[in-house]
Amino acid sequence: MKGKEPKPSTFQIWKLAARPHTLTASVAPVFVGYALTLRLIQQHPLALCGDVDETNHTCNHNNAASLLPVTIQFAAFAGLIQISTNLHNDYADFVKGADTDKRVGQARATQKGWLTPYETCRGCVLCLMASLFIGMRYLIPTDCSDGGSSADPIMVFIVLSSLFNAVAYTGGPFPLGYIGLGNISIGYSGLGDLFVFLYFGIVATVSVPYLYVTKTACISPLEDTTKLLQLLQYPFLCSIPIGFLATNIIVVNNLRDRHTDIHAGKRTMAVRFGATFAKMEYLLLVVASYAFCVYFYLLEAESVRWTTLLPLLSLPMSIPQLKAVAFGGKDGQMLNEHVGGAAKLQLVYCILMTAGCLIANTR
């Protein structure tokens, strides 16, 4: 007779619930944004100076000096939002019936009985409060060289929508049920793929360049919209393949869980359109991610063009993942390793893209 699974230590339980191994999906794109901002500074030194010496037309300070603190602040915010999402997902999937003793994915702390739903929610709330503090203290205010300070409407939306999405990803009953939104769920309605693409791809990558341009260079998102969009065009394009690879993490996750999700009323894309659709989605997102490398190659100046191809070095990593997920017969628990495989592929792709930007900046 199979013995009862031993209870891990308190630290291991909270580590299991927070899923720190998944944080690369939200934090790695932030550091791509850091490298892309250095690229912007190099290409537009005076436009992004914020303090120009009118006599010799040079910068009165090191352009990149304030970039690393901004990067760390947003990385901390993004990481806390993801941990909050993970904790609320651990709680809500259990109370909604998606995580039962028939679960084929990695163990969940609430489902195992190692944390009560109240304890998991309390951890989620604490992380949300910490992320709100970072957002209110560092991300939302816009401080420019003239000494003025105001709230950036774009960052207000990003901070507040991120906080809302952390609990709306899985949905009610707590805390959304208390404001009449208990039935709202991004993941259960099949919008999880879009959510991950937007927030783990575009927002995570573009926010650091955006914060630097608006805070240090004092380019107003309302008054200098055209200039802002021109500066952020390349970071936005780079965020698309990153978002594609981040999306594939949830594609594999939903493909694995589709049978239990059906019984819980979780209408993910894999449930709505079937396993074949999910496998083809995975294939197309991987292919499109590497196709963007060729597109960036055509955009870049000839002297640094080769640096845009560095993410192609991660292509061999994608082959076993494609064989198992898109073309293989693996299902259920056998897909567990490929959820992590999708996350590792995105991480390495981000590292190589960051390296390419940094090398191009030195030339």
N, C-alpha and C positions, 0 to 999 in steps of 0.2 A: 504494500500500500504506500502510495506516495506521501511523504511527510509534508507538513505545513512549511511554507516558505519562510525562512527566518526574517525577522524585521531588521532592516539596516539601521545604522546610527542616524541620529537626528540630522547631522550634516549631510549624509548621503541621501536621506529622504528629500530634503529641500533642494539638494543638487539635482536629484531626479526630477522633481517638479518644475524647477526653473529651466532645466535643459540648457545649461551653458554651452554645450557643444554645438547648439544651433545658432549661437550669436554671430558666427562668422557671416551668416546670411545678411544681417543688418549692418554690421560694423565694417566688414571688408569693403563694401561700396563707398563708405565714408572716406576711407583712405585713398581710394581711386579719385574721389572728389578733391582731396588734398593735392594730389599730383596734378590734376587738371587745373586747379587754381594756380599752382606754380607756373603752369604753362601759360595761363592767361596773363600773369604778372610779367612773364618774360616777353610776351608778344605785345602787351599794351602797358608798358611801365608807367607812362605819365598819366594815361587815362585812369589807371587804378591806383595812383599814388595817394590822392586825397590831401596831399600837402606839398605843392609844387613850389620850388624856388624860382620865382619869376625872372631872376637875373640871369641864371645860366640854364634854366629849364631842366632842372634835375629834381630828384625827390629829396625832401628834407629828412626822410627816415627810411629804414629798411622796409620795403614793401611787404616782405614775407614774415616780418617779426611777429605780427599778431595772428598769423594764419594757424600755427600749431594749437594755440589755446582754443580758437574757434572750432578746430577739428576735434579736439578732445572733448569739448563741451557737447558737440552734436553727437559724437560717438557714444558718450555716456547716456545722452537722452535716448538715442535709438536703441541701445542695449537694454535700458530699463523698460522701454515700451515693449520690446520683444519678450522680456522676462514676464512682464505683466500679462501679456497675451498668452504666454505659455501657462502661467498659473491659473488664469481664468478659464482657459481651455481644459486644463486638468479637472477643475471643479465642474464646469458646465457640461462637459461631455459625460461626466459621471451621473449628474442629476437628471440629464436628458435621456439617459439610457444608451448612449453610443459606446461608452466604456463599460463592458460587463466582463464576467469571467470567461467569455468567449473571445475576448480581444486578442488579435494576432500581432499587434504592434508592440513596441516597447512598453514596459510596465509603467503604469500611472499611479502616482502616490495616493490620490483620493480613491481610485478604483480598488487599490490593494488594501484600503483601510488604514494606511499608515498616517494619513492626515485626514481630519474631518473636513467636510465642505467649508465650515466656518474658518478653519485654520488656513486653508488654501486661499479663500477670499481675502482674509486679513493680509496675507503676504502680497496678494495682488494689489490691494489698496495702498499698502506701504510703498510699493514700487511705483505706482501711479503718482503718489504724492511727491516722491523724489524726482520723477521725470517732470512733473508740473513745476516744481521749484526751479529746476535747471532751465526749463522753457521760459518761465516768467523772469528769471534773474539774468539769463545770458542770451537767449535766442530771440525773444520778442522785442526787447528795447532796441532802438536804432540810435546809436551815439555817433555823431559826426564831429568833424574837426571844428565846427563853429560852436560847439558846446551844447547844441540842442539835443533833446532826447524825446523820442516818440515811439509809439507802438507800430511795428511793421505789420500791416494787415495780412500779408502773405504768410508770415511766420505765425501770426495768431491763428490762422486757419490750419496750418500744418500741425502746430502743437495741440490745438483742441481736437482736431479730427483724429490725430494719432491716439490721444487719450480715449476718445469715444470708440475708435476702432479696436482698441485693445480688448474691450469688453464686448463690443458688437460682433467681433469675429466669430465667436461661438454663441453669443447672445445671452438671453435671460436664463432663469428668472431673476437672478441678482446680478447687478443692481438695476438693470433696465426695467424690470417688472415694476419697480417702485415709481417710475415716471411714465408708466403706460406703454413701454416699448419692449415688453418681455418677449414678444414674438419675433423681434428683429434679430437676424443672424446672418452675417456675411457668409460664413462657411456653410451653414445649413441651406442657404438659398442658392448655392452654386457660384457665388461671386468671389470665392476665396482666391482663385487664380488671378483675377483682375486686381484684387486688393494687394496681393504679394507683388505683382508686377509694378504697380504704381508706387507702393511705399518702400519695398525692399529693393527696387530698381531705380526709378526716377527720383523719388524724394531723397532716398539715402545717398545717391550719387551727386545730385545737383545742389543739395542744400548748402554744402560747404562753399562751393563757388558763389552761390547766391548770397550767403551771409557775408562773405568777404567783400564782395562787390558793393553791397548795400551798406555795410557797417564801416569798412575802412575807406573805400573809395567814395562813399556818400552818394552813390547813384540811386536815386529814388525810384522804387518800383511803380510809383504813380505818375511822377513827372518825367522820368526818363525811360519810359517803357520800351521804346524802340531800341535804344542803346543797350538796355539790359538784356533784351532778347537776343541781340546780335552777339553779345559777349557770352551768353549762356548756351548758344546754339550747339557748339561742339560738345560741352559736357552733357547736354541733353541727349545728343546722338549716342554718346558713349554709355549712357545709362540704360539704353534700350536692350543691348545684348546681356548686360548684367541682370536686368529685370527678367529676361527670358530664362536665364539659368536659375535664378531664384525661384521662379514659378515652377520649374521642373521638380523642385523639392516637394512642393505640395501635390504635384501631379502624381508622383510615385506614392506619396502618402495616401492619397485618395484612391488610387488604383488598388493598393494593398487592402484598404479598409472598406471597400465598396459593399461587400456582403453584409457586414455588421451595420454599416451606415444606412442601408435600406430599411432595416428594422427600426432604426432610431429616427427615421424621417429626415435624415441628413441628405439633401439632394445636391450632392457635389456633381461636378461635370462628369466624373467617372460613373456616377449613379444614373444621371440623366441620359447620357449618350453611350454608355457602355465601355468595356475594357478596350476595344479596338480604337475607339476615339481617343482615349487617354494615351494609348501607346503612340498613336500618330501625332498627337499633340506634343508628346515628349520628343519625338524624332524631329518635328518641324522646328521646335524651339532650339534644339541643339544645333541643327544645320544653320538656322538663321543667325545664331550667335557667332558662328565662325564666318559666315558670309559677311558680317559687318566688318571683320578684320580686313577683308579685301576692299570693302567700301572705304574704310579709313585710309588704306594704302593709297587709293586714288586721290584722296583729299589732301594728303600731306605733301609738304615740300620734299623735293627729291633727296636732299641730304639726310633727312631723318625718316624717310618713308618706311624703311625696313623695321623701325621700332614698333610700328602699328601691327606688325605680323607676329610679335612675341606671344600673344595669347594663343596662337596656333600650336605652340609647344605643348599646350594642355590637351590637344586633340587625341593623342594616344590614350589619355585617361578616359575619354568619352566612349571609346570603342567597346570595352567590356560592359559599360553601363547601357549603351545602346543595344548590345546583344542580349542583355538580360531583360531590359524593360520594354524596348520597342519591338524586338524580334524574337525574344526568348519566351519560354513557357512558364517562367517563374510567376508565382502568385502567393498571396497570403504572407506568412512569416518569412518566406524566402526572399521577399522584397525589402526586408528590414535593412539589410546592408546597403541597398541601393538608394534608400532615402539619404543615408549618410554619404553615399557615393555622389549623389547629385549635389549635396552641400559642399563636398570637397572639390568637385569640379568647378563650382562657382568661385570658391575661395582661390584656387590656383589661377583661374582665369583673371580674377581681380588683381592678384599679386603680379601677374605678368603684364597686365595693362598698366598698373602703377609703375612697374619697372620701365616699361616702354616710354611712358611720359617723362619719367625722371631722366632717362638717358637722353631723350630728345631735348630736354631743357638744358643739358650741359653742352650742347653743340651750337 
